[in-house]
């Protein structure tokens, strides 16, 4: 179990720094990073100097860019994501065809978030845009509920950090039993979502989601879609 109360501040700051540079397009000024991260310039300069010496950051005058060493350590993750996208592409495509709505493929990302690694946009009016590459909170969405329902250690970690809503924890047992999760305007007003677990060798490694306007994707329609998907897509949901 991951203990969120045992974080190393300097390491956390260094990783947030890399994320800030990435969010800025891969390159940023020291003054902008200091303002964004609320760090003293001397502290920030020390972090950047260490990362630059190791090759994780490159300096170009007053600007700092992501270093090539990041590509080396990230390559296995890129390969793993590509393998998941390939393996579950039939499931994503089939659900998009069945629903006509925007559908997502997502994977866990830390103890608080998950990451969208693929998406197919819907064909109807009021479409939900593709969130590919974006992260979302585990406790505020149907996809997040899927990951929590199948990972008791993650639930215990969030409970110890006082970040697990009691109402949600009670809902997880029902999600495990019924095989899917719903989000009825919980994450975003006017948006309803359905999520299904995706397994490899018995382990939940990703989640399949569908989202659309609440006036079109009402609860009964989502339940029917879930039942149809689990019946007709069994072989491609469970590899």
C-alpha angles and dihedrals in degrees: 000000000000114000108213091192092067100068123146106227098208092051092047090051092050092052092046087051092055090048091051092052090048091049089053090059098273097300134065144163122254092237092053093048091049091053094045096047095036092231129143111255093239091055091046093047090053092052092047092047091053093046091047092051089054094046098248092112132032124206123220109179107292093350132083124207134188111272127236092243088075089064090057096053093040096053096086089053092050089051092049092050090049090051092051093047090052094045095049100033091103091053093048093047094046094050091048090052093046095048104030086217134110110283130196142202113208139175132198116270115190125314097303108035148038130212130228109227100173141010143176117209121230125249102222133085117283092033122188110235120240112267094196110160095016127120126222136186120270096220098050106055146051092248091051090051090055092056092045094047091057099041114062091174090058091050091051090050092053091044091055089049089050089239099117114095110224093224091055093048089056090051095055096075090055090049092053091050098045095041100231142061133224133207111196104190090312097123097033133008112252094018127105124188142189126199133191129192120247117209138198116189090346096307124111103238101160143003134233117218139184126192137182145146112308093232089060102033101048123173097263091050091050092050091050091048091050092050092048093047094049091048101042099031099042096120095051095042092055114044 
